[in-house]
């Protein structure tokens, strides 16, 4: 008998929850990877901006050294050399909010492109919103060999202060502190844009994953449903499907008792001899071909079932008894017309059939039993025939 898939098996094989778990795990994996990548990107961006700032400081220091060299060579006075160095650096605006400033080690602001009102004044007592005397920190850091100072300062043309990270260095011949920096909110905005793009990519990938999971789920569930209702060898419906469908057929018949509900019970004659002579693998081929013959012969709406082994059942509603007989005859003729060949041997098979018509209020089990009894009568009468 063909193996049947029970409701318990279907529960075990239910793949939708498993695909949901897989999608959740995949999403968590994407989020973890995203966080790791964002951490790496953030660190790389900070490092890159700091490196760029240091390179700008080196460039600014190179400009100062150039004019100092002209002073040392006697081509310019100290005042002219310093003025030209400051003028050159004052015009070196970059990135929208990037600029250089110069103060001396006494705390006098010597050059600032966006705060000319402070030039020539002491800025030692200036504090940011956290109370930090950042110009004092500039001088101390520069004297210590140069480095980074974190503080709050306004952007060009704005009164609001923003967190800024500046690099300062000391030019000893003139006792100048040269500085330039980056506004951290600009960098954070850049990181935020990267985050949004990354989230969008993850969201798209997750949506694609969900859609693929749904398609896979529907595909596998369709296959599973097909396995639950169809015999894989013959493509006929299963005995389990017949048992589920018969209450509906019985109910319909009870409402229209003038019609006939027929069951055709078929069996391949001497099928054991086929298996013994040609092997079970070839016997399966015979079953498959007979199944195709049944599918070809039944009408739309008839239920063709592999009932077990080489036994088949057709359940059908009909207007008169001859319809069931005609279907059974077509099946018998189609099956007998198939020519099988194994090596040099050729053979065909015959079918015996029994037909029973449901009586008023008769249970399905009794109807099947009576059709089976008719089948055995056909066997006893010589096979390759129909009894009804």
C-alpha positions in Angstrom: 0.0 0.0 0.0 1.3 3.5 -0.8 2.5 5.3 2.3 0.2 8.0 3.6 1.1 11.4 5.3 -0.9 11.9 8.5 -1.9 15.2 10.1 0.8 14.5 12.7 3.4 14.3 9.9 2.1 17.5 8.3 2.6 19.3 11.6 6.2 18.0 11.8 6.8 19.0 8.3 5.2 22.4 8.6 7.9 24.7 7.2 6.4 28.1 7.6 7.4 28.4 11.3 10.9 27.1 10.4 11.2 29.6 7.6 10.0 32.4 10.0 12.7 31.4 12.4 15.3 31.3 9.6 14.2 34.8 8.5 14.5 36.1 12.1 17.9 34.5 12.5 19.0 36.0 9.1 17.7 39.4 10.2 19.6 39.2 13.5 22.7 38.1 11.6 22.4 41.1 9.2 21.9 43.5 12.1 25.0 42.1 13.9 27.1 42.3 10.7 25.7 45.9 10.1 26.7 46.9 13.6 30.2 45.5 13.2 30.5 47.2 9.8 29.3 50.5 11.1 31.7 50.3 14.0 34.5 49.7 11.6 33.3 52.4 9.2 33.0 54.9 12.1 36.5 54.1 13.4 37.9 54.3 9.8 36.2 57.6 9.2 37.5 59.2 12.4 40.9 57.9 11.6 40.7 59.3 8.1 39.5 62.7 9.2 42.2 62.9 11.8 44.9 61.9 9.3 43.6 64.5 6.9 43.7 67.2 9.6 47.3 66.2 10.5 48.2 66.5 6.8 46.6 70.0 6.7 48.6 71.0 9.7 51.8 69.7 8.0 50.8 71.7 4.9 50.2 74.9 7.0 53.4 74.4 8.8 55.2 74.0 5.5 53.7 77.4 4.3 55.0 79.1 7.5 58.5 77.5 7.1 58.6 78.7 3.5 58.1 82.4 4.5 60.4 81.9 7.5 63.1 80.7 5.2 62.6 83.9 3.1 63.1 85.9 6.3 66.3 83.9 7.2 67.7 84.4 3.7 67.1 88.1 4.0 64.5 88.3 1.3 61.8 89.4 3.6 61.6 91.1 7.0 60.2 89.1 9.9 57.1 91.3 9.9 56.5 90.9 6.1 57.2 87.1 6.3 54.7 86.7 9.1 52.1 88.8 7.4 52.4 86.9 4.1 52.3 83.6 6.0 49.1 84.6 7.8 47.5 86.0 4.7 48.2 82.8 2.8 46.8 80.6 5.6 43.8 82.9 6.2 42.7 82.3 2.6 43.1 78.5 2.9 39.5 77.7 3.5 38.5 74.1 2.8 35.4 71.8 3.1 32.9 74.6 3.9 33.8 74.9 7.6 37.5 74.1 7.6 40.1 76.8 8.2 43.4 77.6 10.0 44.0 80.0 12.9 47.1 81.2 14.7 47.7 82.4 18.2 51.0 83.0 20.0 52.2 81.2 23.1 51.1 84.3 25.2 47.5 83.7 24.2 47.2 86.5 21.7 45.0 85.6 18.6 47.1 86.5 15.6 44.9 85.3 12.7 41.4 83.9 12.4 39.4 84.1 9.1 36.0 84.2 10.7 36.6 86.1 14.0 38.6 89.2 13.0 37.2 91.0 16.0 39.3 88.8 18.3 42.6 89.3 16.4 45.2 91.1 18.4 43.4 90.3 21.7 44.2 87.8 24.4 42.0 84.7 24.2 43.4 82.9 27.2 40.3 83.4 29.3 37.9 82.2 26.7 35.9 79.1 27.8 33.5 76.8 25.9 30.1 75.6 27.1 31.8 73.0 29.3 34.0 75.7 31.0 37.2 74.5 29.2 39.9 77.1 28.7 40.7 75.6 25.3 43.2 78.2 24.1 45.3 77.4 27.2 45.0 73.8 26.2 46.1 74.7 22.6 49.2 76.3 23.9 50.0 73.5 26.4 49.4 70.8 23.8 51.5 72.6 21.2 54.4 73.1 23.6 54.2 69.4 24.5 54.9 68.5 20.9 51.5 69.0 19.3 48.3 67.0 19.4 44.5 67.0 19.7 42.2 69.2 21.7 38.5 68.5 22.1 36.3 71.6 22.7 33.2 73.5 21.6 33.4 76.3 19.0 31.0 78.0 16.6 30.9 77.3 12.9 31.5 80.1 10.4 28.5 82.5 10.3 26.8 80.7 13.2 26.4 81.5 16.9 25.7 78.0 18.0 28.7 76.1 19.2 29.5 72.5 18.1 31.9 70.0 19.4 35.2 70.3 17.5 38.4 68.3 17.5 41.4 70.3 16.5 45.1 69.5 15.9 47.6 72.1 17.0 51.4 72.4 16.6 54.0 74.9 17.6 56.3 76.8 15.2 59.1 77.7 17.6 61.0 80.3 15.6 58.0 82.7 15.8 56.3 81.1 18.9 53.2 80.5 16.9 50.5 78.0 17.6 48.9 76.8 14.4 45.7 74.9 14.5 42.9 73.5 12.4 40.1 71.0 13.1 37.0 69.1 12.3 33.5 69.7 13.6 32.4 66.3 14.9 28.7 66.8 14.0 29.6 67.0 10.3 31.4 63.7 10.6 28.5 62.3 12.6 26.1 63.5 9.9 28.3 61.6 7.4 28.2 58.5 9.5 24.4 58.9 9.9 24.0 59.0 6.1 26.1 55.8 5.9 23.9 54.2 8.6 20.7 55.2 6.8 22.0 53.7 3.5 23.2 50.5 5.3 19.7 50.2 7.0 18.0 50.7 3.7 20.2 48.0 2.1 19.5 45.6 5.1 15.8 46.4 4.8 15.7 45.6 1.1 17.7 42.4 1.6 15.4 41.4 4.4 12.3 42.1 2.3 13.8 40.1 -0.5 14.5 37.3 2.1 10.9 37.4 3.3 9.5 37.3 -0.2 11.8 34.4 -1.1 10.9 32.6 2.1 7.2 33.1 1.3 7.6 31.8 -2.2 9.7 28.9 -0.9 7.1 28.2 1.8 4.2 28.2 -0.7 6.2 26.1 -3.1 7.1 23.5 -0.4 3.6 23.5 1.1 2.2 23.0 -2.3 4.5 20.1 -2.8 3.7 18.8 0.7 0.0 19.1 0.0 0.5 17.2 -3.3 2.4 14.5 -1.4 -0.4 14.3 1.1 -3.2 14.0 -1.5 -1.4 12.3 -4.5 0.3 9.0 -4.8 3.8 9.7 -6.1 4.0 6.6 -8.2 0.7 6.8 -10.1 -0.2 10.5 -9.7 -3.6 9.3 -8.5 -5.2 10.6 -5.3 -4.5 8.8 -2.1 -6.8 6.7 0.0 -6.5 9.3 2.8 -7.8 12.0 0.4 -10.7 9.7 -0.5 -11.7 9.2 3.1 -11.7 13.0 3.6 -13.6 13.7 0.4 -16.3 11.0 0.8 -18.4 12.7 3.5 -18.9 15.6 1.0 -19.9 13.2 -1.7 -22.2 11.4 0.7 -23.8 14.7 1.8 -24.3 15.7 -1.8 -25.8 12.4 -2.7 -28.2 12.6 0.3 -29.5 15.9 -1.0 -29.9 14.5 -4.5 -30.8 10.9 -4.0 -32.2 10.5 -7.6 -28.6 10.7 -8.8 -26.2 7.8 -8.4 -23.0 7.7 -6.3 -20.9 4.9 -7.7 -17.7 3.3 -6.6 -15.5 1.3 -9.1 -13.0 -1.0 -7.4 -10.3 -2.1 -9.8 -7.4 -4.6 -9.5 -4.5 -5.6 -11.9 -4.9 -9.2 -12.7 -2.0 -11.5 -11.7 0.1 -8.5 -10.7 2.2 -10.8 -8.4 3.4 -12.6 -11.5 4.6 -9.3 -13.0 6.7 -8.6 -9.9 8.0 -12.1 -9.7 8.9 -12.3 -13.4 10.1 -8.8 -14.1 11.0 -7.4 -10.6 9.4 -4.9 -8.4 11.0 -2.0 -10.1 9.3 -2.9 -13.4 6.2 -3.6 -11.4 6.2 0.0 -10.3 6.5 1.0 -13.9 3.4 -1.0 -14.7 1.5 0.6 -11.8 2.6 4.0 -13.1 1.3 3.4 -16.6 -2.0 2.0 -15.3 -2.4 5.1 -13.2 -1.9 7.3 -16.2 -4.5 5.2 -18.1 -7.0 5.7 -15.2 -6.3 9.5 -15.2 -6.9 9.6 -18.9 -10.2 7.7 -18.7 -12.0 9.3 -15.8 -14.2 12.3 -16.2 -13.6 15.7 -14.7 -14.9 15.6 -11.1 -14.4 11.8 -10.7 -12.0 10.8 -7.9 -9.3 8.4 -9.1 -7.5 6.8 -6.1 -4.7 4.3 -5.7 -6.3 2.4 -2.9 -3.4 0.1 -2.1 -0.8 -2.0 -3.9 -2.3 -2.8 -7.3 -5.9 -1.8 -6.2 -7.6 1.3 -7.5 -10.9 3.0 -6.7 -13.0 5.5 -8.7 -15.7 7.4 -6.8 -18.1 9.3 -9.0 -21.5 10.9 -9.2 -23.5 10.0 -12.3 -27.0 10.4 -13.7 -27.4 6.7 -14.6 -25.6 3.5 -13.9 -24.3 3.2 -17.4 -21.9 6.1 -16.9 -19.9 4.2 -14.2 -19.8 1.1 -16.5 -18.6 3.2 -19.4 -15.8 4.7 -17.3 -14.8 1.3 -16.0 -14.7 -0.1 -19.6 -12.6 2.8 -20.8 -10.1 2.2 -18.0 -10.0 -1.5 -18.7 -9.4 -0.9 -22.4 -6.8 1.8 -22.0 -4.8 -0.3 -19.5 -5.0 -3.4 -21.7 -3.8 -1.4 -24.7 -0.5 -0.6 -23.0 2.3 -2.7 -24.3 5.1 -3.4 -21.8 8.6 -4.7 -22.8 11.4 -6.0 -20.6 14.3 -7.2 -22.7 12.9 -9.3 -25.5 9.7 -10.0 -23.6 6.5 -8.1 -24.4 3.3 -8.3 -22.4 0.2 -6.5 -21.4 -2.0 -6.5 -18.3 -5.7 -6.8 -17.7 -8.0 -5.3 -15.1 -10.9 -6.7 -13.2 -13.5 -4.3 -11.7 -16.5 -4.3 -9.4 -19.0 -1.5 -9.4 -21.4 -0.7 -6.5 -24.0 2.1 -6.3 -24.8 3.7 -3.0 -28.1 2.8 -1.5 -30.2 5.3 0.5 -28.4 6.3 3.8 -25.7 3.7 3.2 -22.4 4.4 4.9 -19.3 4.9 2.7 -17.6 1.8 4.3 -20.5 -0.4 3.2 -20.4 1.0 -0.3 -16.6 0.3 -0.7 -17.1 -3.2 0.8 -19.8 -4.0 -1.8 -17.7 -2.7 -4.7 -14.8 -4.9 -3.3 -17.1 -7.9 -3.3 -18.1 -7.3 -6.9 -14.4 -7.1 -7.7 -13.7 -10.5 -6.2 -16.7 -11.9 -8.1 -15.1 -10.6 -11.3 -11.9 -12.4 -10.3 -13.8 -15.6 -9.6 -15.6 -15.3 -13.0 -12.3 -15.4 -14.9 -10.8 -11.9 -14.5 -10.5 -9.2 -17.2 -14.1 -8.3 -16.7 -16.5 -5.9 -14.8 -19.1 -7.0 -12.3 -22.0 -4.6 -11.2 
